[in-house]
Amino acid sequence: MPQMRRMLITGVTGLLGSSICVLATSEYDVFGVARHTSVISPKCTLVHLDLESREETVRLLNETRPDVIVHCAAITDVDRCEANPEAAWKLHVDASRTLAEWAEMHNSSIVHVSTDSVFDGRTGNYSELDSPAPLNEYARTKLAGEEAVRSANPAALIVRANFYGVGGKGNSYAEWILSTLASRQQLRGFEDVFFNPLPVGLLTETILELLAGGAAGTFHVGARNACSKYEFACQFADMLGFDADRVSRISVDEFPFKARRPKDSSLDVGKVSRFLGRKMPTVQEGLIEFKKQLENEYRTLPGKKPHVLVEAPVTQ
């Protein structure tokens, strides 16, 4: 029996990393990297590692010899990055460069997960040919990470995306919305911030499809239409049977964030659609898939039976 190919996933306890881990174990022997070990999948070999240490990272790569590296690890708290840019640089740039260099030297594939926040949000519907203009340290270091990966490994696959879901460390945007709605609190949604997010399961499937197809270069992955965060929260509430009247409008300018946020980071997904030979789903279609996931995981929808959710992350 031929030996399975090996995949190493950084940030495996996060929302995207854990989703890729679960789906990829059918085709790969998966190694998951995290600062603190946690149970993700019985088929995943978890490794405790500080990616800021180049020496430890190279040692692990030499021991595991992955055929594919999927780099999901990131400091997603935007205001934390603003307060500590050195830590953001070490993880988003230095660690990314180390992984890409090793992959180049050993003829391995690498997927570098980036963000729609590399754009300033003045126009929206950004294509891969548009020039990034980051507004904060999170975005600046993520963009610098992209550049480091491209320089070290021209064949790298770089995926810019915005996604939502439940799972991982349990502090996602979707879980904040669910927690707020389920506790019958008023939910405030930004009416002047636009994006085109995908549920994490569909993003995972798309990344694995791109890998299987030998994709290289930068791809924007998201829904094929955009909406405001207020509209998203209303659709989210309505889809799950909550009262959408509990969602109120607010401007992002009224919120006391430390770091500036782009107002329209929506992505043009034409390139990925052409590569895959199919349309990307709409935001609404993505929410339908997300609802199916919740029904499968919880049997009944959140708010209809006790479940554990958390407070809103400061990243939103």
Salt bridges, closest charged atoms under 4 A:
ASP50 OD1 - ARG35 NH2 3.47
GLU52 OE2 - ARG35 NH2 3.25
GLU55 OE2 - ARG59 NH2 2.99
ASP79 OD1 - ARG261 NH1 2.81
GLU86 OE2 - LYS90 NZ 3.52
ASP94 OD1 - ARG97 NH1 3.34
GLU101 OE1 - ARG54 NH1 3.14
ASP120 OD2 - ARG122 NE 3.70
GLU137 OE2 - ARG140 NE 3.06
GLU146 OE1 - ARG150 NH2 2.73
GLU146 OE1 - ARG160 NH2 2.76
GLU191 OE1 - ARG249 NH1 3.43
ASP192 OD2 - LYS263 NZ 3.79
GLU209 OE2 - ARG278 NH2 2.59
ASP253 OD2 - LYS263 NZ 2.85
GLU285 OE1 - ARG224 NH1 3.60
GLU289 OE2 - LYS292 NZ 3.37
